[in-house]
Amino acid sequence: MANHTSSTAAPPGPADKLDLQLDPASFPRIASLLRNHPDICRVPTLSRKADGYLLNHPDLIKRVLIDNHRNYVKGIGYERAKLLLGNGIIVSDGDFWKQQRRMVQPAFHRDMLKTLSSTIRTISLQWLERWLKLADGRQPFELNRAMSEFGLEVMLRSLFGDDLDIMIAEAGGNPFAIFTEEHERDLTLAVKFRALRQLVQRVITRRRERGLLPPDMLGALMGARDLEGRPMADKALIDELMTLIVAGHETSAITLTWMWYLLSQHPEVEARLHREVDALDPAQAAPDFAAAEKLVYCKQVMFETLRLYPPVWLFSRRALQDDTLGEYRIPGGSDLFISPYYLHRREDLWPDSGRFDPERFAEAEARQHHRTSFIPFSAGPRKCIGDVLSILEIQIHMGTIARRLVLRHVPDRPIELEPAINLRSRHPIRMIAETR
């Protein structure tokens, strides 16, 4: 499958035409296509200029995301994201993306992560107190909503620090709460989101006038310089902030939702996680940066959750020039689709793939996995810039909560997937917190 010699053959595919999208209708279509064409499938399109290609083999994905990544730009679905995010690093391409990626990177350096770990600890302890009160009365709560609120608070405090309180005061409430209150990611939300840019601009202007660069992510972004020594333009800066707010909070929130649910269904995994968090220093109410790095099994649980329920379940690339994938020719202009969800469930890559088994990511096991058989954060130069921050956030959250509480699932509705822009639960997942 690694052969990339020139070829004129087109990959096999169905006769019927269809358009793949980031929508629930495409989810079963992809499953059907992969049953007949498990590695690569040509998808005749209804409304687009060129056929699409569905990739589901690690070698082919590696070719697109890593080995020949310069030939591929963002594809279908990112136009919709631009309405919400502007031209941030998730949607931008070319030289502008390279420049922005370089300038955003300092916001995720190790020293910054150490600083942000204190913010995550504080917020995790606040949520622990909330859930302890709910545990006293055995009050059920919606896990999806709770994790969305937690993830949003972590992201906003990490970005804006104490300036978030000023923004809340100016708006008469948290202006970013629309992301936990509104389920759809549509044009209506985009219009409301644009109005928030003015609030963010005021924070930037106020900091600049006062010569302030606090030790938060916005401070790092304002202090960043390109190769010619120039700061980021305000529009680009705000685009990156908006991108981090949306992408940074939603993916972590979704992962935590599925992770808590899976722990509630697998008591043996939960018990082992408890043993690990119980071994942390009892003098610390919540793990700090150094302690979080000791939560190795917690990280395995998280990775196995991401294998089964990757928040980004489908993404696309567009070929700039002709390329060869395996034995097949891919014409320039073609749209290529990659689904981490289905890749992560290939039986030849992940035996008994539907089983929840964090041991798959034990060190010896993990080394056996192909570099591109596990891609919840994508891979190559366009790999998610915030993956390490997300991992740290989840480790500190779990290390704080799991020492004191267990979450029990209230099975009032079936667990069903909602594969829209991200892979969420169709119905609220209700939980009851119990003290250990």
Secondary structure, DSSP 8 states (H G I E B T S, - for coil): --------------SS-----SSTTHHHHHHHHHHH-SSEEEE--SSSSS-EEEE-SHHHHHIIIIITGGGEEE-TTHHHHHHHH-S-TTT--HHHHHHHHHHHGGGGSHHHHHHHHHHHHHHHHHHHHHHHHHHHHT--EEHHHHHHHHHHHHHHHHHHTTHHHHHHHHHTS-GGGHHHH----SHHHHHHHHHHHHHHHHHHHHHHHHT---SSHHHHHHH-B-TTS-B--HHHHHHHHHHHHHHHHHHHHHHHHHHHHHHHH-HHHHHHHHHHHHTS-TT-SS--HHHHTT-HHHHHHHHHHHHHS-S---EEEEESS-EEETTEEE-TT-EEEE-HHHHTT-TTTSSSTTS--GGGGSHHHHHHS-TTS--TT--GGGS-TTHHHHHHHHHHHHHHHTTTEEEEEE-SS---EEESSSEEESS--EEEEEE-
